[in-house]
Amino acid sequence: MVWDGHEPGIYKSWEECKKQTHGFGEAKFKSFATMEEAREAFCSPYWDYVGKNAKTATPKPTAEQIAKVGLPNPESIAVDAACSGNPGPMEYRGVYTKNGSEIFKMGPYPDGSNNIGEFLALVHALALMKQKGSDLPIYTDSMTALAWLRTGKSKTKIEKTDKNAVLFDLLTRAEKWLAENKYTNKVLKWETEVWGEIPADFGRK
């Protein structure tokens, strides 16, 4: 299967995989014994499966866990952010939960934070879905972003500087959009402890 390539996806032969990775800088791909394993890996970060830090796949949820939190809806959008430091360079993105295909990616922006990125990613996804007339639910693993979304205001403790002025402009625009628009999409908490890392995770933990 191919995480990063010309067309990310699950392929049944090396020849098909090669077409998607040949000539693609920093292509990320790996073979799996079963289709089930490949599907599970495709919704997880590449680094969970490759390299010296590779770890085993997240165990399947137990019946008890499923009864408590259910299973994620694959027909949805998952968002996440990554930031190196606090503040530090920050980027965020949204992916299609079912296959991990990237829908949008923004940044990196200097002197940001994970909380800022998670909040902007949520609003970006909501605005995009409204533009497309889609009611797909949206998942985030950030309780802070959910709280900010409920109030329609960010409560970042990051100080505004000349370097991160563009981020504060984006926050203002996001708050303005929330104040002026209604949305029907469900915004849901991604249950990381049961389902593993959110499909939009950047894999840098």
C-alpha positions as CSV (number, residue, x, y, z in Angstrom):
1,M,0.0,0.0,0.0
2,V,1.1,3.6,-0.6
3,W,0.8,6.4,2.0
4,D,2.6,9.0,-0.1
5,G,2.8,8.7,-3.8
6,H,1.2,9.9,-7.1
7,E,-2.1,8.4,-5.9
8,P,-2.1,7.0,-2.3
9,G,-4.1,3.9,-1.9
10,I,-4.0,0.1,-1.5
11,Y,-2.7,-1.9,-4.4
12,K,-2.7,-5.6,-5.0
13,S,0.6,-6.0,-6.9
14,W,4.1,-4.5,-6.8
15,E,3.7,-3.3,-10.4
16,E,0.7,-1.2,-9.4
17,C,2.5,0.1,-6.4
18,K,5.6,0.9,-8.4
19,K,3.5,3.1,-10.8
20,Q,2.5,5.2,-7.8
21,T,5.9,5.5,-6.2
22,H,8.4,5.6,-9.1
23,G,9.7,9.1,-9.5
24,F,7.8,10.4,-6.5
25,G,10.1,12.1,-4.0
26,E,10.0,10.6,-0.5
27,A,7.4,8.0,-1.4
28,K,6.1,6.0,1.5
29,F,4.9,2.5,1.0
30,K,4.9,-1.0,2.5
31,S,3.5,-4.5,1.8
32,F,1.1,-6.3,4.1
33,A,0.1,-9.9,4.3
34,T,-3.7,-9.3,4.2
35,M,-6.0,-6.7,2.9
36,E,-7.4,-6.1,6.4
37,E,-3.9,-5.2,7.7
38,A,-3.4,-2.8,4.7
39,R,-6.7,-1.0,5.3
40,E,-5.8,-0.6,9.0
41,A,-2.4,0.7,8.2
42,F,-3.7,3.1,5.6
43,C,-5.6,5.0,8.3
44,S,-2.5,5.2,10.5
45,P,0.8,7.1,10.3
46,Y,3.5,5.6,8.1
47,W,6.0,5.7,10.9
48,D,3.9,3.4,13.0
49,Y,4.8,0.6,10.6
50,V,8.2,1.5,9.1
51,G,11.6,2.1,10.6
52,K,13.3,1.6,13.9
53,N,10.4,3.2,15.8
54,A,7.8,1.0,14.1
55,K,5.2,-0.4,16.5
56,T,2.5,-2.9,16.2
57,A,-0.9,-1.8,14.9
58,T,-3.4,-0.6,17.4
59,P,-5.3,-3.6,18.8
60,K,-8.8,-4.0,17.6
61,P,-11.4,-2.5,20.0
62,T,-13.0,-5.0,22.3
63,A,-16.7,-5.5,22.4
64,E,-16.8,-3.6,25.7
65,Q,-15.0,-0.6,24.2
66,I,-17.2,-0.6,21.2
67,A,-20.3,-0.7,23.4
68,K,-19.0,2.3,25.2
69,V,-17.8,4.6,22.4
70,G,-18.8,2.8,19.2
71,L,-16.7,2.8,16.0
72,P,-15.7,5.8,13.9
73,N,-17.7,6.6,10.8
74,P,-15.4,6.1,7.8
75,E,-17.5,8.5,5.7
76,S,-16.2,11.5,7.5
77,I,-13.4,14.1,7.6
78,A,-10.5,13.8,10.2
79,V,-8.4,16.8,11.1
80,D,-5.2,17.3,13.0
81,A,-2.3,19.7,13.5
82,A,1.4,19.3,14.2
83,C,3.7,21.8,15.9
84,S,7.4,21.7,16.7
85,G,7.7,23.6,19.9
86,N,5.2,25.9,21.7
87,P,5.3,28.3,20.0
88,G,6.9,26.8,16.9
89,P,6.2,26.0,13.2
90,M,2.7,24.7,12.9
91,E,0.7,23.0,10.1
92,Y,-2.6,21.4,9.9
93,R,-4.6,19.2,7.5
94,G,-7.8,17.3,6.9
95,V,-8.2,13.9,5.3
96,Y,-10.9,11.6,4.2
97,T,-11.2,9.1,7.1
98,K,-12.0,6.1,5.0
99,N,-8.7,6.0,3.0
100,G,-6.6,8.8,4.5
101,S,-6.5,10.8,1.3
102,E,-5.5,14.4,2.0
103,I,-8.3,17.0,1.4
104,F,-6.4,20.1,2.5
105,K,-3.1,21.0,4.1
106,M,-2.0,24.4,5.4
107,G,1.3,25.7,6.7
108,P,3.8,25.5,8.2
109,Y,3.2,28.8,9.9
110,P,5.8,30.3,12.3
111,D,5.2,30.7,16.1
112,G,2.0,28.7,16.3
113,S,0.7,26.0,18.6
114,N,-1.2,22.7,18.3
115,N,-4.3,24.2,19.8
116,I,-4.3,27.0,17.2
117,G,-3.8,24.4,14.4
118,E,-6.5,22.1,15.7
119,F,-9.0,24.9,15.9
120,L,-8.2,26.3,12.4
121,A,-8.4,22.8,11.0
122,L,-11.9,22.3,12.3
123,V,-13.2,25.6,11.0
124,H,-11.4,25.1,7.7
125,A,-13.2,21.7,7.4
126,L,-16.5,23.1,8.3
127,A,-16.2,26.0,5.8
128,L,-15.1,23.6,3.1
129,M,-17.9,21.2,3.7
130,K,-20.5,24.0,3.7
131,Q,-19.0,25.3,0.4
132,K,-19.4,21.8,-1.1
133,G,-22.8,21.3,0.4
134,S,-21.6,18.2,2.3
135,D,-22.9,17.1,5.7
136,L,-20.0,14.7,6.4
137,P,-19.1,14.6,10.1
138,I,-15.8,15.9,11.2
139,Y,-13.5,14.2,13.8
140,T,-10.8,15.9,16.0
141,D,-8.8,14.4,18.8
142,S,-8.5,17.9,20.5
143,M,-10.8,18.7,23.5
144,T,-9.4,22.2,23.4
145,A,-10.4,22.8,19.8
146,L,-13.9,21.4,20.5
147,A,-14.2,23.9,23.4
148,W,-13.0,26.8,21.3
149,L,-15.5,25.8,18.6
150,R,-18.4,25.7,21.1
151,T,-17.7,29.3,22.2
152,G,-16.7,30.5,18.7
153,K,-13.5,32.0,20.1
154,S,-9.9,30.9,20.4
155,K,-8.3,31.3,23.8
156,T,-4.7,30.9,22.8
157,K,-1.9,32.1,25.2
158,I,0.5,32.5,22.4
159,E,1.5,36.1,22.0
160,K,1.0,37.9,18.7
161,T,4.2,38.9,17.0
162,D,5.2,40.1,13.5
163,K,6.2,36.5,12.7
164,N,2.9,34.9,13.5
165,A,0.6,37.8,12.5
166,V,-0.8,35.8,9.7
167,L,-1.9,33.1,12.1
168,F,-3.8,35.7,14.2
169,D,-5.4,36.9,11.0
170,L,-6.6,33.4,10.3
171,L,-7.9,33.1,13.8
172,T,-9.9,36.3,13.4
173,R,-11.3,35.1,10.1
174,A,-12.2,31.7,11.6
175,E,-14.1,33.4,14.5
176,K,-15.8,35.7,12.0
177,W,-16.9,32.7,9.9
178,L,-18.3,30.9,13.0
179,A,-20.2,34.0,14.0
180,E,-21.8,34.5,10.5
181,N,-22.4,30.9,9.5
182,K,-24.4,27.9,10.7
183,Y,-23.4,24.4,9.9
184,T,-25.1,21.0,10.1
185,N,-22.0,18.8,10.2
186,K,-21.5,16.8,13.4
187,V,-18.2,17.6,15.0
188,L,-17.1,14.5,17.0
189,K,-14.3,13.5,19.3
190,W,-11.9,10.9,17.9
191,E,-11.5,8.2,20.6
192,T,-7.7,7.7,20.3
193,E,-7.4,5.2,23.2
194,V,-9.8,2.9,21.4
195,W,-9.4,3.6,17.7
196,G,-5.7,4.5,17.6
197,E,-4.2,7.7,16.1
198,I,-6.6,9.9,14.1
199,P,-6.1,9.3,10.4
200,A,-5.0,13.0,9.9
201,D,-2.1,12.5,12.4
202,F,1.2,13.7,11.0
203,G,3.1,10.8,12.6
204,R,5.7,12.9,14.4
205,K,5.0,11.9,18.0
